[in-house]
């Protein structure tokens, strides 16, 4: 990898950064990774880190041990191996321009709305939970539907402009949280509004990440609108034991019933549009790791 390929550096509200490479690739880095990038001569990351003795005081986050810096060095190397071809250059920084912003607005393929910050679970490993000291403070806010409609209006105008050169045949509207189904009214209204909009040569498709606790209430709507549904489920009742309610009760039984009901009511939709996201934890059985895992057999999961 060489140097001097330009990127755009965007600072987030939580003092993390997004490196915007070639207008197409977003690389999310935290302050430690950015510190390595900015202080490595000729972008020799490993050589710079090897020169650090015990640790380093990094402005904005305090003292960081060398082992922590080495950990983020490996993450940085991995990110570059994913986002760069063999002949790519490692980026230097350049100013962002209004033309770049407008072009990217016009060629944005998907929008993800955090419909609410509220959640009906209190998963042990949640990035907004007690294990993360640098977590964003959650205020149980809902996304304002009128603001969401205005955002869509802005994008539709750009998507219909001459700047839109993407060959995609669809735009994806995604919903996340918290738990997005807690604010189902927002989801339903924005979907209905999107159907009233006219986009040249393209259509909307929809996606959602959910814990499935409220799935029994809204599954007909999700199936009717062909949502690409990602359900968080870590496995059986033991594997899933870190996914619990705020009172400490485990969520598996209710979630599993909801999933089985979805499969029974909408079998074709279930097979085509529903996938699962599992977090490996100390209770996980990873016997099949690295192998072809059989399709989930709902009837046999204890």
Secondary structure, DSSP 8 states (H G I E B T S, - for coil): -EEEEEEEEEE-TTS-EEEEETTTEEEEE-HHHHHHHHHSGGG-HHHHHHT--SEEEETTTEEEEHHHHHHHHHHHHHHHHHH--TT-EEEEE----HHHHHHHHHT--EEEEE-BS--S---TT-TTSTT-TT-------B--HHHHHHHHHHHHHHHTSTT-----SEEEEEEESS-GGGGHHHHHHHHHHHTT---TT-EEEEEEEE--TTHHHHHHHHHHTT-EEEEE--SSTTTTTT-B-TTS-B-HHHHHHHHHHHHHH-HHHHHHHEEEE----TT---TTTTS------GGG--
